[in-house]
């Protein structure tokens, strides 16, 4: 690690401070949905898939304290579903097809994408909204094609993918702290 990497992370975190009300609002929406018995669906590609998996597993398991398991599922987790859907319908439908089968009104879809330009996540947001799911997009750069498609939108003010991902992880940890405080 170089000092400049840490300086850049700190600067990005400082610029992200302006998003705190939006981060809290999205966390409240997650907490409310879970409190009503709805589930959280998560999705992302590559490193963002790791964030999607991370959020879902912390909800199902636990983050920092003992509590009942919470209903969450990462749409990145099942390689048989991913490969079946990609083979039969194309990769752009790997998440939307799962939402068609698993999503119910009142559930929440959380997508993580550093660019906002992944066709499969853009389609997932559109299908989720059509089916009555609340949508949260955790984005970076300028929000890309996903900008404006979610009920809650968090765009990390950076063009550096690593810094964006680091703040995405921070946000999901903030949400988990908020959820477990309930």
C-alpha positions as CSV (number, residue, x, y, z in Angstrom):
1,X,0.0,0.0,0.0
2,X,1.2,3.5,-0.7
3,X,0.2,6.6,1.3
4,X,-1.4,8.0,-1.8
5,X,-3.8,5.0,-1.9
6,X,-4.9,5.7,1.6
7,X,-5.1,9.5,0.9
8,X,-7.4,8.7,-2.1
9,X,-9.6,6.4,0.0
10,X,-9.9,9.1,2.7
11,X,-10.8,11.8,0.1
12,X,-13.4,9.5,-1.5
13,X,-14.9,8.8,2.0
14,X,-15.1,12.5,2.7
15,X,-16.9,13.1,-0.6
16,X,-19.2,10.2,0.2
17,X,-20.2,11.9,3.5
18,X,-22.8,13.9,1.5
19,X,-24.6,10.6,0.9
20,X,-25.2,9.8,4.5
21,X,-28.9,10.7,4.5
22,X,-29.4,8.6,1.4
23,X,-27.4,5.7,2.9
24,X,-29.5,5.8,6.1
25,X,-32.8,6.0,4.1
26,X,-31.8,2.9,2.1
27,X,-30.9,1.1,5.3
28,X,-34.2,2.1,6.8
29,X,-36.0,0.7,3.7
30,X,-34.1,-2.6,4.2
31,X,-34.9,-2.8,7.9
32,X,-38.5,-2.0,7.2
33,X,-38.9,-4.7,4.5
34,X,-37.3,-7.3,6.7
35,X,-39.5,-6.2,9.6
36,X,-42.5,-6.9,7.4
37,X,-41.3,-10.4,6.6
38,X,-40.1,-9.5,3.1
39,X,-36.7,-10.7,1.7
40,X,-33.6,-9.0,0.4
41,X,-32.3,-10.1,-3.0
42,X,-28.8,-9.0,-4.0
43,X,-26.9,-8.9,-7.3
44,X,-23.6,-7.8,-8.9
45,X,-20.9,-8.9,-11.2
46,X,-17.2,-9.7,-10.4
47,X,-16.1,-7.8,-7.3
48,X,-19.6,-6.4,-7.0
49,X,-20.9,-10.0,-6.8
50,X,-18.7,-10.4,-3.8
51,X,-20.5,-7.4,-2.2
52,X,-23.9,-8.9,-3.1
53,X,-22.9,-12.2,-1.5
54,X,-21.4,-10.4,1.5
55,X,-24.6,-8.5,2.3
56,X,-26.8,-11.6,1.9
57,X,-24.7,-13.9,4.0
58,X,-24.4,-11.4,6.8
59,X,-28.2,-11.1,6.9
60,X,-28.8,-14.8,6.9
61,X,-26.0,-15.4,9.4
62,X,-25.1,-12.5,11.6
63,X,-22.9,-9.4,11.4
64,X,-21.9,-8.4,14.9
65,X,-24.5,-9.7,17.3
66,X,-26.7,-12.7,17.9
67,X,-30.2,-12.3,16.3
68,X,-32.7,-14.3,14.3
69,X,-31.7,-15.1,10.7
70,X,-33.0,-12.6,8.2
71,X,-34.4,-13.5,4.7
72,X,-31.8,-12.7,2.1
73,X,-30.5,-14.3,-1.1
74,X,-27.8,-13.4,-3.4
75,X,-28.8,-14.0,-7.1
76,X,-25.0,-14.5,-7.8
77,X,-24.9,-17.6,-5.5
78,X,-26.3,-20.5,-7.6
79,X,-24.0,-21.4,-10.5
80,X,-26.5,-23.9,-11.9
81,X,-29.2,-21.1,-12.1
82,X,-26.7,-18.6,-13.6
83,X,-25.4,-21.0,-16.2
84,X,-28.8,-22.4,-17.1
85,X,-30.3,-18.9,-17.5
86,X,-27.3,-17.6,-19.4
87,X,-27.4,-20.6,-21.8
88,X,-31.1,-20.5,-22.4
89,X,-31.9,-16.7,-22.2
90,X,-28.5,-14.9,-22.4
91,X,-26.3,-13.4,-19.7
92,X,-28.2,-10.2,-19.6
93,X,-31.2,-12.1,-18.0
94,X,-29.3,-14.0,-15.3
95,X,-30.7,-11.8,-12.6
96,X,-34.0,-10.7,-14.0
97,X,-35.1,-14.2,-14.6
98,X,-34.4,-15.1,-11.0
99,X,-36.4,-12.0,-9.9
100,X,-39.3,-13.2,-11.9
101,X,-39.3,-16.5,-9.9
102,X,-38.3,-15.3,-6.5
103,X,-39.2,-11.6,-6.1
104,X,-42.5,-10.6,-4.5
105,X,-44.0,-7.2,-4.0
106,X,-42.4,-5.6,-0.9
107,X,-39.1,-7.5,-1.3
108,X,-36.0,-5.4,-2.0
109,X,-33.4,-5.8,-4.7
110,X,-30.0,-4.4,-4.0
111,X,-27.6,-4.2,-6.9
112,X,-23.9,-3.3,-6.6
113,X,-22.1,-2.1,-9.7
114,X,-19.1,0.2,-10.0
115,X,-19.9,1.4,-13.5
116,X,-23.7,1.1,-13.6
117,X,-23.5,-0.2,-17.1
118,X,-24.0,-3.9,-16.7
119,X,-26.9,-4.9,-18.9
120,X,-27.9,-7.7,-16.6
121,X,-28.2,-5.3,-13.6
122,X,-30.0,-2.6,-15.6
123,X,-32.6,-5.2,-16.6
124,X,-32.8,-6.6,-13.1
125,X,-33.7,-3.1,-11.8
126,X,-36.3,-2.7,-14.4
127,X,-37.9,-6.1,-13.8
128,X,-37.8,-5.6,-10.1
129,X,-39.7,-2.3,-10.3
130,X,-42.3,-3.8,-12.6
131,X,-42.9,-6.6,-10.1
132,X,-43.3,-4.3,-7.1
133,X,-39.9,-4.7,-5.5
134,X,-38.2,-1.8,-3.8
135,X,-34.9,-1.2,-5.6
136,X,-31.5,0.0,-4.3
137,X,-28.6,0.7,-6.6
138,X,-25.1,1.1,-5.1
139,X,-23.1,2.6,-8.0
140,X,-20.0,4.5,-8.8
141,X,-18.5,6.8,-11.4
142,X,-21.5,8.7,-12.9
143,X,-24.1,5.9,-12.2
144,X,-24.0,4.7,-15.8
145,X,-27.1,3.3,-17.5
146,X,-28.5,2.3,-14.0
147,X,-28.7,5.9,-12.9
148,X,-32.3,6.9,-12.2
149,X,-33.7,3.3,-12.3
150,X,-33.8,2.6,-8.5
151,X,-35.9,3.9,-5.7
152,X,-32.7,4.5,-3.7
153,X,-29.6,5.4,-5.5
154,X,-26.1,5.8,-4.0
155,X,-23.4,6.9,-6.4
156,X,-19.9,6.9,-4.9
157,X,-18.1,10.1,-6.1
158,X,-15.1,8.4,-7.7
159,X,-13.9,7.0,-11.0
160,X,-11.5,4.6,-9.3
161,X,-13.0,1.1,-9.1
162,X,-11.1,0.0,-6.0
163,X,-12.1,3.1,-4.0
164,X,-15.7,2.6,-5.2
165,X,-15.7,-1.0,-4.0
166,X,-14.2,0.0,-0.7
167,X,-17.0,2.4,-0.1
168,X,-19.6,-0.1,-1.2
169,X,-18.4,-2.4,1.5
170,X,-18.5,0.4,4.0
171,X,-22.1,1.1,3.1
172,X,-23.2,-2.5,3.4
173,X,-21.5,-2.7,6.8
174,X,-23.4,0.5,7.8
175,X,-26.7,-1.0,6.8
176,X,-26.0,-4.2,8.8
177,X,-25.2,-2.1,11.9
178,X,-28.4,-0.2,11.3
179,X,-30.4,-3.4,10.8
180,X,-29.0,-5.1,13.9
181,X,-29.6,-2.1,16.1
182,X,-33.3,-2.7,15.7
